[in-house]
Amino acid sequence: MAETSDTSGTGAGTSTGEGPGPAGAPAATAAPGATTGATIELENLTKHYPGSAAPAVDSVSMHIDAGELVVFVGPSGCGKSTTLKMINRLIEPTGGRIRIGGEDVTDMDPVKLRRKIGYAIQSSGLFPHMTVAQNIGLVPKLVGWPKARIRARIEEMLDLVGLDPGEFHGRYPRQLSGGQQQRVGVARALAADPPVLLMDEPFGAVDPITRDHLQDELIRLQFELHKTIVFVTHDFDEAIKLGDRIAVLRERSHIAQFDTPEAILTNPADDFVSGFVGAGAALKRLNLSRVRDVEITGCPTVTVDDPLQDIFDKLRASGTNEILLLDTRGRPYKWLRRGDLTRARGSLARAGTPVHDTVTRDATLRDALEAVLTDNAGRVVVTGRRGEYTGVVDMETLMNSVHELLEADRLEALAHRHDLAEARAEQTHHEQEGAGGGEAKA
Ligand SMILES: Nc1ncnc2c1ncn2[C@@H]1O[C@H](COP(=O)(O)OP(=O)(O)OP(=O)(O)O)[C@@H](O)[C@H]1O
């Protein structure tokens, strides 16, 4: 069968303008997140490339729940991308079935199918001769959305991925950083509100810090949108951070383990999976919990517009040694201590310690720990979507949370082991009874 090499990302899809999505997913409305995820079922999905002795993907079966983010992780060449690209039929399967939202799409017109499935890839796949707005509006235009609706959607999508619409709307991809291009790539994949989003190492080509931010953005997006996302990576830490479940794949896409990150970290199925988990499971565990899962405390705050005397008074009344100065938009600006204020002599311009690092509520505890460890007072400011102050997390809170997490994992692993032992004992019992019964009959 012919392979389609549409790496343009125009597979970024929609379910609007064409009635119900594949699989009877509801038609989207203009509201963000209107179409939530659809189930994906792979049944004995197989790809045998012409001329190859063995199949690249050999009879993979899996069920992905609606709204779930599943990560495929595994060694290079194990068949992750081939499996992913069979879902939107960029690669045609040579065997098996694909169902999306219960509808068999194995033989559906692949072009139509791809308009209903968002697709984001490593190089962002943006068209260089089109502006950011044109790139994002492409699929909605292809499926016949009215102009005004496309315009509104472009603004909404840019906002969603954290890019200022006024600034980025008319730029060309070459005028963007790698991270910004990836954001636009994700905005485009989501523009037509598809129930399913496929992401093939989308953050593989950006530097580690940008990558970290993009991962946080994706977590936040998914928290709002509830799409069904299949994400390919060869980075196990990325898989732990993002996945609701992780499929650890070995050669020919055979599933070594398909489970939650917690279960894979605490109960790897075999040596192959253990090899992937690697060292430092306790630290990796921190990637599984978010700042929003721990207690976020408050601290006294003032704004740059407050008179110095008020700041003094507030600090004194708070009973603490420092106060957080916010800028005019409510974003953390500086930590001010009593001594700083005494030395300020009427102006705060030079006083205090600038806030260097902040985390969002979606950041992992690992990120928070890193920020806290590098802060001389052992705390980090938590910010909201627009960078505004929402609270503080400190070392003590983090330590307590980590201890609780590890203890809960240990108990869960013990319970799991106990269940397994019981199940095995029961099976042995049945087998013995069965064997006994057979002898009796003989
Ligand atoms: N067009 C093709 N023709 C023949 N063989 C192919 C083709 N594309 C991929 N393969 C082979 O299929 C196997 C799986 O490739 P695939 O790209 O799916 O792996 P992957 O797990 O995504 O790898 P990576 O992490 O390196 O991207 C590999 O052995 C690869 O050489």
The ligand as a Gaussian input file, in Angstrom:
#p B3LYP/6-31G(d) Opt

LIG

0 1
 N        9.701000       3.235000       5.072000
 C       10.317000       2.202000       5.681000
 N       10.713000       1.128000       4.964000
 C       11.297000       0.071000       5.579000
 N       11.535000       0.008000       6.892000
 C       11.176000       1.036000       7.656000
 C       10.547000       2.195000       7.091000
 N       10.281000       3.068000       8.089000
 C       10.730000       2.488000       9.225000
 N       11.269000       1.279000       8.964000
 C       11.838000       0.335000       9.943000
 O       10.826000       0.002000      10.868000
 C       11.360000      -0.112000      12.173000
 C       10.575000       0.801000      13.116000
 O       10.830000       2.152000      12.761000
 P       10.169000       3.352000      13.555000
 O       10.578000       4.620000      12.887000
 O        8.740000       3.099000      13.732000
 O       10.907000       3.213000      14.961000
 P       10.946000       4.192000      16.215000
 O       10.761000       3.350000      17.413000
 O       10.008000       5.312000      16.020000
 O       12.452000       4.689000      16.139000
 P       13.129000       6.099000      16.573000
 O       12.980000       6.231000      18.053000
 O       14.570000       5.870000      16.172000
 O       12.462000       7.163000      15.774000
 C       12.836000       0.225000      12.070000
 O       13.563000      -0.975000      12.038000
 C       12.936000       0.963000      10.765000
 O       14.186000       0.734000      10.158000

